[in-house]
Every structure is written in structure tokens, then in C-alpha cells.
Amino acid sequence: MKLLLTASGLRNATLRDALRDLLGKPFESANIVYVLTASTAEPGDHGWLVADMSRLHGLGWREFDILELNGLPRQMVLDRLLHADVIYVEGGSHYHLARSITGNGLAEGFLELLESRVYVGVSAGSMIFSRNLTEHSADVIGDAADLHVLGATTVEPPFALFDWYLKPHLYSPDFPERDDAWADRIVERADFPIYFIDDDTAIRVNDNKVDVISEGRWRFHP
């Protein structure tokens, strides 16, 4: 399994090179599918989505597909994912994304596909792999309102691969409250491991090896 879990996509050369290494071939020889589901639950201006999609498209893929996980037949969604060499899952609401995967019966098939494809997560797309993605962690992190606004009080982790939880956008100008004091308050309440990463950092999972690659800053609290 090859995962590149970012906060804000392929923002720098280190992250792009890491993806190229995981892929094992040039971008222009590969198909990518861009999953925008998480973004649809976020209100307001989506310029950030357009900017990231444009940056990604500019890398020169052989084929650039765009996919929404809701409203299509399950097998059609899985076939579109199967056709890609890289599955790129955009940010937004990680709760909406998780519920879309589990609610549409995609978790098992999606996980099987990840055994032979490279997955790139952006923010919400990077947060769905923790077995600690639950209503408890929502309360600990302080974003239970993001779950409740979807009309939900519980959330089921779709993949539950790791004990650690990932929280993105540390020190980001787009999230000015996410400083060291913010992270410290979460760590005081948390009873699970947490990575905090900035927008120039990613967690790389290459089979059984997990490491951090970065041109920025990050924190890990076991």
C-alpha cells in the first residue's frame, strides 16, 4: 500500500518527487482520478479547490478523471478508481467523505484497490485512515460541530488502518488559530497518537514503512 497523506496537496518539489517515486513512472504515463466528494460539504468560496485542481492537472497526466462518490452506481465508482494509477482525494469535510465511503458500500472495494494503486490525500482525504476517526475524536479535536452539521452524531472509520490521527494545516495562514497553543490543547485531551502537519508536509506510507517528508514543519505526539 502506497499513501501520500498531505495537508494541501503537492505544494512543493519534495512532495511531487515523493509521489513520482511511489508511482514508479512519469506522470505523463499515468492516469489519475480526482475525487472531490469532501469539498462538496464545505460552504463558501471554492477557489482553493480550483487552485489545487489546476496545480495537479498541470503536472501533465495521461488521463485526468474527476469523480464524485455519491449518486453513481457502486460498481461504476469502483471501476473509475480501478482505471487510475493514482487516486487523489481532495479536502473538505472528512466526516462527509467517510460517511460517503461507508454509506455507499465502497469501503471494502476501495481498500482492495489501494493495494495496487497510489493514494494521495489532501486534508480531509488524508484524515480518513485512522481507526480513531470517531465521534470521540471529534469531541477531543473540537470539531464535533462539523459532524453535527451533517445531521450525524456518530461516524464510522471507513478503513481503520492506523492508530494515529492526522490533523492538517498547522501554522497555515488560512487557519490562523492552528498554532502551537492550539495543538497543545488538543494533545492535553487526546488519548490517541496525533500527527500535526503544515501545508508543506506529508505522511508517507510505503507498505509497512511510515515516515514524514517535509519542506515545512510538523509535530507528532504518541
Number of C-alpha atoms within 10 A of each C-alpha: 17 22 24 29 30 32 30 25 28 26 17 14 12 16 23 17 12 16 23 14 11 20 17 11 11 14 19 11 11 17 18 24 21 21 21 21 26 25 21 14 18 14 8 6 8 12 9 12 15 11 11 18 16 11 14 19 15 9 13 15 16 12 16 15 17 13 16 14 19 14 9 11 10 14 12 11 19 15 12 15 25 19 16 20 21 26 24 27 25 28 29 22 21 23 28 22 28 24 21 20 23 16 14 15 14 17 17 12 17 17 14 12 20 18 13 13 20 24 26 23 25 24 25 27 29 29 26 26 20 20 18 24 26 18 19 15 20 20 15 18 17 12 12 19 13 17 20 14 10 13 9 15 13 15 18 18 20 24 18 14 13 14 15 20 23 26 20 26 23 27 20 17 10 9 11 11 14 18 13 13 10 14 19 12 13 17 18 9 12 18 13 15 16 21 19 22 28 22 25 24 29 34 22 21 18 14 10 7 9 12 10 16 17 18 15 14 14 21 14 14 14 11
